Amino acid sequence: MASETTAAHGAAGAEHAAEGSSLVFHPMDQFIVKPLFGGDTIAWYTPTNVTLWLFFAVLAIIGLLVLSTSKRAIVPTRMQSIAELAYGFIYKMLEDICGKEGVKFFPYVMTLFMFIVTANFLGLIPTSFTTTSHFAVTIPLALAVFLTVTVLGFVKNGAGFLSLFWVSSAPLALRPILAIIELISYFVRPVSHSIRLAGNVMAGHAVIKVFAGFAAIAAISPVSVLAITAMYGLEVLVAFIQAYVFTILTCVYLKDALHPHH
Amino acid sequence: MATEPIAAEAVGKCVDSHGSAIGMPQLCFDWFPNQIFWLVITLVVIFLVLSRVALPRIAAILAERQGTITNDLAAAEDLKAKAVEAEEAYNKALADARAEAQRIAAEARAEIQADLDDAIAKADAEIAAKAAESEKAIAEIRAGALESIQVVAKDVAAELVTALGGKADADAIAGAVEAQLKG
């Protein structure tokens, strides 16, 4: 173990030795978790840059949804309009997919959406830390949805929830095979659900960093700046779309729990 | 640097001695408890803020706005009905006034006509009376004139007869004059 670490350090050292030249790529360094107040160890309670940017996300959400609506204006201000739009957007999505029954999960779904969309956009601030690019963040989110859906499905429908895997519209001979496929796809849900979000966010940010590395060469730097601009625009889209996708999939999974029959 | 080995031990698996990431920091399981701990706190805080404060408030605002819009629409409908009513009343008043005016005009015309007829009749009667009087006067004058002519003719005839040496026979002369006048 120790030798392996040393070897890794050796390789890294060699890489750093080559940094005298112009091209330096550290696209993944932006994702490193660091303690906020010095020190080396990261225990579960240590305030880190993760803590800081999660805190900013909370502040942003409070600012957007609470402070902006404090006047309760009939004719809304811009910020209040955004808050109302976000509310209406998620509420309608949930109601359209899950029906009236799903509305009681609205605070939960809204929490997920607001957290992801806010964290994604905060991550687009240069030099910020993108919390949603970490599997440690997206996997708990996806697992929470998975567990909620599974528990809710069995509580509401009992064993009837298993009919989700029994495709009654398929020919009888095919049903066992389909049941296996459905079962596998059901358990893959949290994996795809979490990796989709973290992967998209991480990839975009890493690509921007790679383009930024090329900017060190004067001849390429204009192209590099253009590429970063284009990627940034794309990332703005991705930041919203991934939050939207995560939320709409949550709604679809909730619908499965509420109405498991195909 | 006595702490160096401990640091390398603690951070070494994910970050190299220069502070750069080794592989994907996302897969550094040493950091997972920390991230998950703070994430859970964050989500709980967001959930509480949303479910206790933000969402009920926004729902209230939206409901209130919906109510206001509904009320305003109803009020607008009401006012529109009132406007239609007012227009109808106005038209009715206008029609009434016009009819009244026509009636008054007709009445006035009839009155004038009656007065006129009256005056004409009176004038006709007066004219007729005057004409009759005149006729009577003329007849009288005419009769007077005939008598005078008879007298004068008799006198002249008697004088002529006398002047010619005859003897004036009054009856003969009167008969002759009368016969002449009847001529």
Interface residues (C-beta under 8 A of the other chain):
Chain A: T5 A8 H9 A12 G13 E15 H16 H26 M28 D29 F31 I32 V33 D40 T41 I42 A43 W44 Y45 T46 T48 V50 T51 L54 F55 A57 V58 I61 I62 L65 V66 T69 R72 A73 I74 P76 Q80 A83 E84 Y87 G88 F106 P107 Y108 M110 T111 M114 F115 T131 S133 H134 F135 A136 V137 P140 L141 A198 M202
Chain B: T3 I6 A7 A8 A10 V11 G12 K13 C14 V15 D16 S17 H18 G19 S20 A21 I22 G23 M24 P25 Q26 L27 C28 D30 W31 F32 P33 N34 Q35 I36 F37 W38 L39 V40 I41 T42 L43 V45 I46 F47 V49 L50 S51 V53 A54 L55 R57 I58 A59 A60 I61 L62 E64 R65 T68
